[in-house]
Amino acid sequence: MAESGRQRTLQRAWEHWREGSAPEQVRPEILSSWERSAEHLPATVEAAPLADEGETATLFAESPLSAAVNRLEGALRSAAEDGDLVVAVTDPQTRILWTYGGRVMRSAAEQVNFVAGGRWDEGSVGTNALNLALRTDAVSTVFAAEHYAPIVHSWACWAAPVHDPVTGAQLGVLDLSTTWDRSHPIGAATAQALARLLETAIPASSLASTLTLPAHQGLHLRLLGASEVHLDGSRLLLTRRQVEILAILALHPDGLSLGELHAHLYGDERVSTSTLKSEVSHLRSALGGRLASRPYRLDLPVVSDVDAVRAAVRRGDARSAVDAYGGDLVPGTSSPLLTETAEYLAVAVRECLLTDPDPSAVLAYSEVVADTEVLQRALDELGDGRHPARAPLTARLAAVLR
C-alpha cells in the first residue's frame, strides 16, 4: 500500500475507533495503546507537557547518555538535517533530554513540545513510538494516525531503546521523526543503528562494574570481541586458557581426544599433556563437574555468539550476523583452531555485508571493524537520493579515513 493510502486508511480507522468501532486495520499493540491512552487523556491533546527546564538539564548532565550524545552530536545533527528529521534522546520515563531538528521538522517539533523537557510518556500524550519502544524494549514504529493525539497524525516516528552495555538496563530511547510523506522503510533500522552507536559511545567510567543477565540454564559463551562465560546465569571468572578450552570444546560438541584438544589448543608449542590435564581439571571444577572425558566434551547445553554468527551467515542474514559479531574470537589467542575460526568468521561477516550492505548493519559493523570498503559499498548502494542513513555512514567513513 502506498504511504498516502496507508495514511488515509489509518485516519479512517482512528476516527471509527473514536466512534466506538473496532478497526481491523490497526496493529494490536497500537490498539491496546489507544485504549490505555483513552483512560487518561482526551483526544484533544495540544502539546506534550513540559518538565522543569533546569531539572531536565541536570538529569541529562548526570545521565551516561550525555557524554554519548556529545561524542556523536555531529553525526546526529547530520542525520536530522540530511533526512529532514528531528532526532531525540530520552530518559527511561520518556522525558526528552536532548533533541535536534532539521529544517523541515524543527518548527513542527517546537509546536508540540517535542523539545528538551517534553514528556512523551503514554499518560501524557498517548500512543507514540518513544513510549512503545520503552514498553516493548524493542524498536518501534508509529505512523500517522497510529498516534493517539491528532497533533502528531502528520508524523512518522521510529524509536529504539538504548541500554547500558553492561547491565542491560534501559537508559532511554533514541527517536527519529518526520512527516509521514517523508517516511522511509529504513527509518526503524536507522534508529536502531544510532541507538547502538550511542551505547558504544557511553564512557567506560559510566558503566556498572558487574554484569547481570537473565537466568540461562546451561553455558552461555561470549567469545567474540570479549570473553565472558556464564553458567546457569552466573558469571564464571576463568583464565584465558580455560576460556580457550571451552571455546574449542564448544566448536566440537561431539568431543575431542586428549591429543586432539592439545593440538587445537597449543599447536606446535612444547606443552606437556599433564599441563593440559591440569587445566581441564580446574575447568571441570568450575563447571560443577559438567565436563566429560574420553572424549573431552561439554556435558550441558551450550549457547555461543560464534554459533549465532555462523547460523546467520549461512542464512545470508547480514543484520543478524553483525548483531552477534563482536570482533576477534577470544582476542589474543594463540590457539591454531581459534585463530583459523576467527579468520573465517571475520571474512564471512564481511562478505555477507558486501553482498547485502544493509545500512544499519554496516553502521553497527563499523563500530567493531574499521573497513572503508564496506562503508563505501553501503553508501554506493544508497545512490544519490536523500536517505537518513547517509549522514552517519559518511561520518563513520570520514572517521576511519582520518
Secondary structure, 3 states (H helix, E strand, C coil): CCHHHHHHHHHHHHHHHHCCCCCCCCCHHHHHHHHHHHCCCCCCCCCCCECCHHHHHHHHHHCHHHHHHHHHHHHHHHHHHHCCCEEEEECCCCEEEEEEECCCHHHHHHHCCCCCCEECCHHHHCCCHHHHHHHHCCCEEEEHHHCCCHHHCCEEEEEEEEECCCCCCEEEEEEEEEEHHHCCCCHHHHHHHHHHHHHHHCCHHHCCCCCCCCCCCCEEEECECCCEEEECCEEECCCHHHHHHHHHHHHCCCCECHHHHHHHHHCCCCCCHHHHHHHHHHHHHHCCCCEECCCEEECCCEEEHHHHHHHHHHHCCHHHHHHHCCCCECCCCCCHHHHHHHHHHHHHHHHHHHHCCCHHHHHHHHCCCCCHHHHHHHHHHHCCCCCCCHHHHHHHHHHHHC
